[in-house]
Amino acid sequence: MRVVFTVLSLIVLASPAAGQSRIELFGAYAIPTGTVSGTFTSSYAPVLVYGTVTGGTGGQTLQLQGGRPPGFFGGINWLPIRQAGLQLFVGRESHALTGVNTPNHVQLTYLSRQPPDYIERTFTYERSFDWPDTQGDVSLWRIGANGLWRIEGRHADVTFGAGLLLSRVRGQFDPASYIEFHLGGHSTLFYEEALARLKFADTWHAGYNAGAEAAISANRHVALTAGVRVMSTPGDVKVTTEVTNADQMIFEIAAAAVQDHIGGRPASFSRWGSAVITIGLRVR
């Protein structure tokens, strides 16, 4: 945020005299035309403590479905000539995350010496667990830098813009599962499950934005605006894990093991993004 305000200040200070250039401030509500949609898929080879694993799989897919609450935009236009210029803007939107999930499936193939003869044999354990709906939230901050082209009329104008977009995702969702197995006395098989909350890594992602906006002058300095803007989404977003049921475990599972097995995979969203409708004000 400090970088954005510094750049805006430099643009204002470096601009030519008012008769030669134009500085405009704007703000708008952003109404999404689509919903946030993504998935998180984990896949790992099960661990068997005090035993030998010969095969197996574990993992699940969590659905990440958001709503369509409005966000906001605010920024500055600098037009050194009447028909063209530059734009910087900041935007934010937030969503609750939910999603109906398929069962969590785990399968383990292992060697074991079971009574009464204690001869080593191969055994297979397999089970599917019904899984609750996803619960979470996500907020998306955006910073854009665009080139502008404007067509002006007597009391109205249309502005076209496109350029670079930086996006940062924050939020979390749960529950995710990681299962480890233990081989006890008389080769009895036990399992322990770690439930994890996944947090989006706080990193910036580069993308694009493009849009058009119509403005009608209310007076010499103020105009009412309405437009549409298409913005990319981050695509794959890294996650970190936080174990939420550590105090309920019989067999301890290290937090690092949970992160290594399921936290190394990203949450995946569409890179193409969707359009938002903007309604706001522009002040010259």
N, C-alpha and C positions, 0 to 999 in steps of 0.2 A: 504493500500500500504506500509506503514512503517513496518508493521509486516512482509510482504513478503521479503522486502529487508534485514531486520534484520536476518531472518532465512537463507537467501542465504549467507549472510556474515559469519554467524556462521558455515555453512557447509564448506565454503572455508577454514576458519581458523582451523577448527577441522579435516580436511582431512589429511590422511597420506602423506608421501613423494610422489613426482611425479612418482617415479618408482613403487609404490605400488597401486596407485589409479589414477583415471582419472576425471578431471573436464571438462565439455563441456558446452558451451553456444550455444543457438539456437534461431532462429527466423523464422517465416513462415507466409505466407498468408494463410487464411482459407476461402475456398470457400464452402458455404452451398449447400447441395444437395436438401434441401427442404425449404419451406417458413415458417415464423412464422404464426401461426393460433390460434386464441382464440376468446372468447366472454366475454362481460360484460352484466349481466342480473340484472335489478332492479325490485323490486316488493314491493309495499307498499299499505297500506289502506288509501284512500284519507281522508283528513281533511276538515270539513265543519265548518267554523267560523260562530258563531251566529246561529247554527242549529244543528239538531240531525241526525247523520248518522246511518243507519241500515245495511249497507253493501256496498260493492264496491271493486274495484281493480284498481291499476295503475301500470305502469311499462313498460319496453321495453327491447329488446335485441340488443346490438350494436355488430357488427362484427368487429374483429380486425385482419386484414390481412396485413402481412408484405411482403417485397420483399426478394431478395437473394443477397444483396451486400456483398463483401468480408470483413472479419475481419482480425485480426492478433493474433499471439501467440508469446510469448517470454519467455525464462526461462533458467534453468540450470539443467544438469544431473550430478550426482555424482555416479561413479562406483568404489566402493572399491575393487571389483574384476572385471575381464574382462567381465564376463557374466551377472552380476546383479548389481543393484544399486537403487537409488532413483531419483525422478524428481520433481521439482517445476516449475509451469508455471503460467503466467498471460495472459489473452486473453480479447479481446473486439470486439463486433460487434454492429452495429446500423442499424435501419430500419425505413423507413416511414411507418405509419399505415394508412390503409384505410379500406373500407368495405361497401357493399351495405346493407342497413338496412330495415327491415320490418316496417310497420306503428306503431306509438306510440298509444297505446289504453288505454283509461281510462273509468271507469264506476262507477257511484255513485248512491246509493239508500238512500233516506233521507225522513224525515217527514217535511211537510210544510202545512201552513194554507194559502191558496190562495183565492183571490176574485172569485166569489161574496159572498160566504157563509162563508169563513174562517174556514171551518171544517178541522181538521188535517187529512191528507191523506198521503199515501206513493207514492213518485214519483221516477222515475229513469232517470238519465241522462247518455248517452253513446255516445262516439265519438272516431273515429280513425283519427290520424293526420299523413299524409305522412311525412317521416323523411329523412333528408339528409344523405349522406354518411359520415362515420367516417373519421375524419382527426386527425392525431397525429404523434407521433414519439416515438421510444423506443430504448434504448441502454442497452446492457447486458455486464456486467463485470464478468469475471470468474477467480477464483484462484483454481488451481489443485495441489494435492499432490499424487504422484503415486509410485508404485513399478515398476522396470524395469527388463526385461530379454532380453538378446541380443544374437543373433547367428551371429558370425563373419566369413567372408571369407577373401580372400587375398586383394581385393580392394573394397569390399562392405560388408554391414551388414544389418540385420533386427532386429528392436527393438520392443518389445511388452510391453505395459504398461496399468495399470488400477489403479483406486483409488478414492479418495474423490474429490468432486467438490463443491465449494462454488460459488453461483451466486447472483448477485445483479442487480435488474431491475430499470432503471430510465426512465422517460418519461411521456407523457401525451396524452390524447385523448379527443375529444368532437364531437358533443354536446350530453349531456344527459339531460333528462327532469324530473322535479318534479312539480306537479300541486296541488294547494290548491284551495278550493272552498269557496265562501262567500255568505251568504244569506242576501240580501238587502231588501229595502222597498217593500211592497206588495209581499213578499216572492220571489222576483226576484233572480235567481241564476246567480252568476258571478264566473269566475275562473281566477286565476293568475298562470302564468308558470315561474318557475325559470330554466334558462339554465345553465348547470354546465359543467365545464372542470374537468376531472378526472385525478389525478396525482398518479402514482405508488408510494407506500410507500417505502422509502429507507431502506430496510431490506435485510439481507442475507438469502439465502435458501440453504440447504444442498442437494447434489445429488451425482451422479457418473459420471465417464468418463472412456472410454477404447478405445484403438486404437493400430495400428501397423504402423511402418514407415520403409521404405527402404532408405538406404544411399549409395551413390557412392563416393569414395574418389577422390577429385580433386588434393590434395597433402597430405603431412603428417598431416597437421593440419586442413584442410577444407574439408567438404563433402557436396554434394548436397543431399537434402532430399525430399521425397514425401511419403505421407501416408494418412490414413483415421482415423478419430476419432469420436466416438459417445459420445454425451454429453447430460445429462438430462437437462430439463428446469424447472423453479421454480414451475410450476403447478398453484396453486391459489396465486394471488398477491393482497394484500390489496391496496385499493385506498382511496384517500382523495378528497374532492370536493372543487371547487372554482367557485362561482356564477359569471357569465359573463355579465348578463343583469340587475343588481340591479338598475341601474339608469333609466331603462325603465319601471319599475313596477309601477302600480297604487296602488295595495295592496302589502305592504311589506311582503316578506317571509324571515324569519331569516335564516342566513347561517347555524346555528346549526341544524335547521330543515332539511335542504337539506342534510347535512352530515349524520344525524341520519337515514333518510329514504332511501337514495340511496348510501351513501358512506360506509355503513357498509358491503356491499357485495363485494366479490373479483372479479377481472378479472381472468378468467380461461384459462390456456394454457395446452397443453398436457405435462404430466410429463415425457414421454419417450424421448422427444427431437428428434434430427435427426443427421445424419452424416455430417461431413465436410471433405473436401479434403484439405490437407495441402501441400504446396510447399515452401521450404525454404533452409536455410544454417545451418550447424552445425560447430562450431569452437572448436577444442580441445586445 
